[in-house]
């Protein structure tokens, strides 16, 4: 079989040969299939993934592919058609129907098929995660006296103090709540600050997970455009006046997806505009610990310079550690703190104490600053590798801003490009990219792609991924 043979041809051949193996029997290794059929490892991976999706084989990382056991006959399906009437009836009584569209979030959470370069990931690759340090911290935490007892509802005092120091300013531990990840903190903040049906101002573009939270709560996201210096204050003021909104959600540092940093002259202006509107600013400070090695001094969080309680601050350890290390913080001043606390207690009670204890052990260990320095250097190296590869192989994709923190690049496609077609073409070539459309709460000005350089195995994989993206573009950008 020549290289030009399709994935479908190889899958068909393997499907015909499955009877040679008993259920649970191991198929030839990928290397053996490459040599036998004269195809690339990517073609083999895709063919096996197709058979796995059909339920014919089971793939086990590090072990190989095995013939699946026959499926047992399914029980008769029930009748769930009544739910359509019930759910639609609920929607008819709501001012803003709640919709739960998780597609934008799943794009960065779903693991791609084997052999596919992951440019759509939202977390550090396992090789960049402090796995050994986290394991040691969890082991030490488990041996602490009372480690498995109920923690304070607001979180362990020492951990709240650590988060407060990271925010700076006059924020105290008493003004901090420990929460189960940034997504949970944002959910609590939006539920506390905006009633169902209310407008909420958001950056445009912005993080799809936040848009999903808002819509699921029955809120109306209203876009406020962002440029290279962050949100535009004049448009923010216009949006407050036009909508009567009482909440603005922003990421002032290394914004997702643009990577923009809110300019110094705009920082106080944003808080002032919100204060005059009688509104809150939810500051999602999600990647402060993923600054690149060549970045200069970082601006302090907006919350550090806000004595009037305008800013509700969200900070998380997850992005700098592991997707499963879901420890974050909410910080606020004034009466709103009690409302935030009440909603969190109702929703989740508290963050498990062993996880809080492990967080304290981790951030207090010598391994923590070493980890942050190593990640800082590696992210800069990966960013530079991806930037150089894109400029060489894909000069037609505009890269207006190169961030000095975070884990992704934001590319604008040529006018008229079919964004969806390019995303699917890229996946066929073996590279998963995040489409730009889910990052906009209204009609986007153009097609975009977000490419992550943190979720891949290294710079070699980045170069190969850009090469595959070039092949995809050749078939779409004509």
C-alpha positions in Angstrom: 0.0 0.0 0.0 1.4 3.4 -1.0 1.5 6.5 1.1 -1.2 8.0 -1.1 -3.6 5.4 0.2 -6.3 7.0 2.3 -7.1 6.5 6.0 -10.4 5.0 4.9 -8.6 2.4 2.8 -6.4 1.3 5.7 -9.3 1.3 8.1 -11.2 -0.9 5.6 -8.3 -3.4 5.3 -7.9 -3.6 9.1 -11.7 -4.0 9.5 -11.6 -7.0 7.2 -8.8 -8.6 9.1 -10.3 -8.2 12.6 -11.7 -11.8 12.5 -8.2 -13.0 12.8 -8.1 -11.9 16.4 -10.2 -13.0 19.3 -12.0 -10.4 21.4 -9.4 -8.7 23.5 -6.6 -9.9 21.2 -3.8 -7.5 20.4 -3.4 -6.1 16.9 0.0 -5.6 15.3 1.9 -2.6 16.6 1.7 0.8 14.9 5.3 0.3 13.7 4.4 -3.1 12.2 1.4 -1.6 10.4 3.5 1.3 9.1 6.1 -1.1 7.6 3.5 -3.5 6.2 1.2 -1.0 4.5 3.9 1.6 3.7 1.9 4.5 5.3 2.8 7.2 7.8 2.3 6.8 11.6 -0.3 9.5 11.3 -2.3 7.5 8.8 -2.1 4.4 11.1 -3.2 6.5 14.1 -6.2 7.9 12.3 -7.3 4.5 10.9 -7.1 3.0 14.4 -9.0 6.0 15.8 -11.7 5.5 13.2 -12.1 1.8 14.2 -12.1 2.8 17.9 -14.9 5.3 17.2 -16.9 2.4 15.5 -16.4 0.3 18.6 -14.4 -2.3 16.8 -11.0 -1.8 18.6 -9.9 -0.4 21.9 -6.6 1.6 22.1 -4.6 1.8 25.3 -1.8 4.3 25.5 1.5 2.6 25.8 0.0 -0.9 25.3 -1.4 -0.8 21.7 -4.7 -1.6 20.0 -7.0 -4.6 20.8 -10.0 -6.1 19.2 -13.1 -4.9 21.2 -15.4 -7.4 22.8 -18.8 -7.7 21.1 -21.4 -5.3 22.3 -24.2 -6.7 24.3 -27.7 -6.0 23.0 -29.0 -2.7 24.3 -32.0 -2.4 26.5 -35.1 -0.9 24.8 -34.8 2.8 24.6 -37.2 4.9 26.8 -39.3 7.7 25.5 -37.8 11.0 26.4 -39.7 13.1 23.9 -41.7 14.7 26.8 -38.6 16.6 27.8 -38.8 18.8 24.6 -42.2 20.1 25.8 -41.0 20.7 29.3 -37.7 22.4 28.4 -39.3 24.6 25.7 -42.1 25.6 28.1 -39.5 26.8 30.6 -37.7 28.8 27.9 -41.0 30.5 27.0 -41.4 31.9 30.5 -37.9 33.4 30.7 -36.9 36.9 29.6 -33.6 35.5 28.3 -33.8 31.7 27.7 -31.0 29.8 29.3 -28.9 28.1 26.7 -26.0 25.8 27.5 -23.6 25.7 24.6 -20.3 24.1 25.7 -18.8 23.7 22.2 -16.3 26.5 22.8 -15.2 25.0 26.1 -15.0 21.5 24.7 -12.7 22.6 21.9 -10.0 23.2 24.5 -10.9 20.3 26.9 -11.5 17.4 24.5 -8.4 15.3 23.8 -7.7 15.0 20.1 -7.3 11.6 18.4 -3.9 9.8 18.7 -1.3 11.3 16.4 -3.0 14.7 16.1 -1.0 17.8 17.2 -2.9 19.6 19.9 -2.9 23.3 19.1 -6.4 23.7 20.8 -5.5 22.8 24.3 -6.0 25.1 27.3 -3.6 23.6 29.8 0.1 22.8 30.2 1.4 19.6 28.5 2.1 16.9 31.2 5.8 17.5 30.5 5.4 21.1 31.8 3.3 20.2 34.8 5.0 19.9 38.2 3.7 16.4 38.6 6.5 15.3 41.0 6.1 18.4 43.2 2.3 18.0 43.2 2.5 14.4 44.1 4.9 15.1 47.0 2.7 18.0 48.2 -0.4 15.8 48.2 1.5 13.1 50.1 2.7 15.6 52.7 -0.8 17.2 52.9 -2.4 13.8 53.5 -0.2 13.3 56.6 -1.1 16.7 58.2 -3.2 16.4 61.4 -6.8 17.1 60.5 -6.1 17.0 56.7 -9.3 15.1 56.1 -11.6 17.1 58.4 -14.0 19.8 57.3 -12.2 23.0 56.3 -13.5 26.5 57.0 -16.3 27.4 54.5 -14.2 30.3 53.2 -11.0 28.2 52.9 -7.9 27.6 54.9 -6.7 30.8 56.5 -3.1 30.3 55.4 -4.2 29.7 51.8 -6.4 32.8 51.8 -3.4 34.7 53.1 -1.2 33.4 50.2 -3.8 34.5 47.6 -4.2 37.9 49.3 -0.4 38.5 49.1 -0.5 37.6 45.4 -3.1 40.2 44.7 -1.3 42.9 46.7 -2.6 46.3 47.8 -4.7 46.3 50.9 -6.5 43.0 50.2 -6.6 40.8 53.3 -7.2 37.1 53.9 -10.7 38.0 55.3 -11.6 39.3 51.8 -10.7 36.1 50.0 -12.7 32.9 49.4 -11.0 29.7 48.2 -13.0 28.2 45.2 -12.8 25.1 43.1 -11.1 26.5 40.0 -11.5 29.7 38.0 -14.6 28.5 36.1 -16.4 27.9 39.4 -15.3 31.3 40.7 -16.6 33.1 37.6 -19.9 31.2 37.9 -20.3 32.3 41.5 -19.4 35.9 40.7 -21.8 36.2 37.8 -24.7 34.6 39.8 -24.0 37.0 42.7 -23.8 40.2 40.6 -26.4 39.9 37.9 -30.0 38.6 38.0 -31.4 36.4 35.2 -32.3 38.4 32.1 -29.7 41.2 32.9 -27.0 42.3 30.4 -23.4 41.7 31.3 -20.6 43.5 29.4 -17.8 41.2 28.1 -14.7 41.8 26.1 -14.9 41.0 22.4 -13.4 38.5 21.7 -13.4 36.7 25.0 -13.1 33.3 26.7 -15.9 31.0 25.5 -16.3 29.4 28.9 -17.3 32.7 30.4 -19.9 33.3 27.6 -21.3 29.8 28.4 -21.6 30.6 32.1 -23.4 33.8 31.3 -25.9 32.3 28.9 -26.5 29.3 31.1 -27.5 31.8 33.9 -29.9 33.5 31.6 -27.7 36.6 31.2 -27.2 38.6 28.0 -23.5 39.0 27.0 -22.9 42.4 25.4 -19.6 42.8 23.6 -17.1 45.6 24.1 -14.3 45.5 21.5 -10.7 44.9 22.6 -7.6 46.2 20.8 -3.8 45.7 21.4 -4.1 47.7 24.6 -7.1 45.9 26.0 -10.7 47.1 26.2 -11.6 50.5 24.8 -12.7 52.7 27.6 -14.9 55.0 25.4 -16.9 52.0 24.1 -17.1 50.6 27.6 -18.7 53.8 28.8 -21.1 53.8 25.9 -22.1 50.2 26.6 -22.8 50.9 30.2 -25.1 53.8 29.2 -26.8 51.9 26.5 -27.6 48.7 28.4 -27.7 49.7 32.1 -25.5 46.8 32.8 -24.1 46.4 36.3 -21.2 44.0 35.5 -18.2 44.0 33.2 -16.0 40.9 32.9 -12.4 41.4 31.7 -9.0 39.8 31.6 -6.6 42.7 32.0 -3.5 40.6 31.8 -2.7 38.4 28.7 -6.3 38.4 27.6 -7.8 35.2 26.2 -7.6 35.0 23.2 -5.8 38.2 22.0 -3.0 38.1 24.6 -3.5 41.9 25.1 -2.5 43.6 28.4 -4.7 46.5 29.5 -2.6 49.7 29.0 -1.5 51.7 32.1 -3.6 54.7 31.0 -6.7 52.6 30.7 -6.6 50.7 34.0 -7.8 53.5 36.3 -10.2 54.6 33.5 -12.0 51.2 33.3 -12.5 51.1 37.1 -13.7 54.8 37.1 -16.2 54.1 34.4 -17.6 51.1 36.2 -17.8 53.0 39.5 -19.7 55.9 37.9 -22.1 53.3 36.4 -22.6 51.7 39.8 -21.2 48.5 38.3 -18.8 45.8 39.3 -15.7 44.7 37.3 -15.0 41.0 37.5 -11.2 40.7 36.9 -10.2 37.2 35.7 -6.5 37.2 36.4 -6.1 33.6 35.0 -2.5 33.4 33.7 -0.4 35.8 35.9 1.8 32.8 36.8 2.4 32.0 33.1 4.4 35.0 32.3 7.2 34.5 29.7 10.8 34.8 30.5 11.3 38.0 28.4 8.3 39.9 29.9 9.0 43.1 31.9 7.5 43.9 35.3 3.8 43.0 35.4 1.1 45.5 36.3 -0.6 44.8 39.6 -4.1 43.4 39.6 -6.9 45.9 39.2 -8.1 44.8 42.6 -4.9 46.0 44.2 -5.6 49.6 43.3 -9.4 49.6 44.0 -10.3 50.8 47.5 -14.0 51.1 46.8 -14.8 47.5 46.1 -15.6 47.9 42.4 -13.4 44.9 41.4 -14.2 41.3 42.1 -10.9 39.4 41.6 -10.5 35.8 40.3 -7.2 34.1 40.6 -6.3 30.4 40.0 -3.5 27.9 40.4 -4.9 25.6 37.8 -3.3 27.0 34.6 0.2 26.9 36.2 -0.1 23.4 37.5 -2.6 20.9 36.1 -6.3 20.8 34.9 -7.0 18.6 37.9 -5.5 21.0 40.5 -8.6 23.1 40.8 -7.8 25.6 43.5 -8.6 29.3 43.0 -9.7 32.4 44.8 -12.4 35.1 44.8 -11.5 38.4 46.4 -14.0 41.2 47.0 -14.6 44.1 49.4 -17.8 45.2 51.0 -21.3 43.7 51.3 -20.9 41.7 48.0 -18.4 39.4 49.8 -21.2 37.9 51.9 -23.3 37.3 48.8 -20.4 35.6 47.0 -19.8 33.5 50.1 -23.4 32.5 50.4 -23.7 31.4 46.8 -20.5 29.4 46.9 -21.6 27.6 50.1 -25.0 26.7 48.5 -23.3 25.5 45.3 -20.3 23.5 46.6 -20.1 23.8 50.4 -16.3 24.1 50.3 -13.1 23.0 48.4 -11.9 19.6 49.7 -9.4 20.2 52.5 -6.8 17.7 51.2 -6.6 19.7 48.0 -6.2 23.0 49.9 -3.6 21.5 52.1 -1.7 20.2 49.0 -1.9 23.7 47.5 -0.3 25.2 50.6 2.4 22.5 50.5 3.1 23.1 46.8 3.4 26.9 46.9 5.4 26.8 50.0 8.0 24.4 48.6 11.3 25.2 46.9 10.0 23.3 43.9 7.3 26.0 43.2 9.6 28.9 42.2 11.8 26.5 40.2 8.7 25.3 38.3 7.5 28.8 37.5 11.0 29.7 36.2 11.2 26.6 34.0 7.7 27.2 32.6 8.5 30.8 32.0 11.5 29.9 29.9 9.8 27.1 28.0 6.8 29.1 27.1 8.9 31.8 25.7 10.8 29.3 23.6 7.6 27.7 22.4 6.0 31.0 21.6 9.1 32.1 19.5 9.2 28.7 17.7 5.5 29.0 16.8 5.8 32.6 15.7 8.8 32.0 13.5 7.2 28.9 11.9 3.9 30.8 11.2 5.7 33.7 9.6 7.7 31.4 7.4 5.0 28.9 6.4 1.8 30.9 6.7 2.5 34.6 6.1 -1.1 35.1 4.9 -2.4 34.6 8.4 -2.2 37.9 10.3 -0.5 37.8 13.7 -1.2 41.3 15.1 0.1 40.7 18.6 2.8 38.5 20.2 2.1 38.2 23.9 4.7 38.0 26.6 2.5 35.8 28.8 -0.1 33.1 28.4 0.0 30.1 26.2 -1.6 31.0 22.8 -1.5 33.1 19.7 -4.5 34.7 18.0 -4.5 34.7 14.2 -6.8 36.5 11.8 -7.7 34.7 8.6 -7.8 36.3 5.2 -11.1 38.0 4.3 -13.6 35.5 3.0 -12.0 32.4 4.5 -14.4 29.7 5.6 -13.3 29.3 9.2 -15.1 26.0 9.8 -13.8 24.5 6.6 -10.2 25.4 7.6 -10.7 23.9 11.1 -12.0 20.6 9.6 -9.2 20.6 7.0 -6.6 21.0 9.7 -8.0 18.1 11.7 -7.8 15.9 8.5 -4.2 16.9 8.2 -3.5 15.9 11.8 -3.6 19.2 13.7 -6.4 20.4 16.0 -7.0 24.2 16.2 -9.5 26.3 18.0 -11.9 28.2 15.7 -12.4 31.9 16.5 -16.2 32.1 16.3 -16.9 30.8 19.8 -14.9 33.7 21.2 -17.4 36.3 20.0 -20.7 37.0 21.7 -21.9 38.7 18.5 -21.0 38.5 14.8 -17.2 38.4 14.5 -15.4 40.9 12.2 -13.5 38.1 10.5 -12.4 34.5 10.7 -9.8 33.7 13.4 -7.9 30.8 14.8 -6.4 30.4 18.3 -3.3 28.3 18.5 -2.0 27.0 21.8 1.7 26.3 22.2 1.5 24.9 25.8 -0.5 21.7 25.2 2.0 20.1 22.8 5.0 17.9 23.6 7.7 20.4 22.5 9.1 22.6 19.8 9.4 19.8 17.3 5.7 19.1 17.5 5.0 22.9 17.1 7.0 22.9 13.8 5.2 19.8 12.6 1.8 21.2 13.5 2.4 24.4 11.5 3.5 22.3 8.6 0.2 20.4 8.7 -1.7 23.6 9.1 0.0 24.9 5.9 -1.2 21.8 4.1 -4.7 22.4 5.3 -4.6 26.0 4.2 -3.4 25.0 0.8 -6.7 23.2 0.3 -8.9 26.0 1.7 -7.2 29.4 1.0 -7.4 29.5 -2.8 
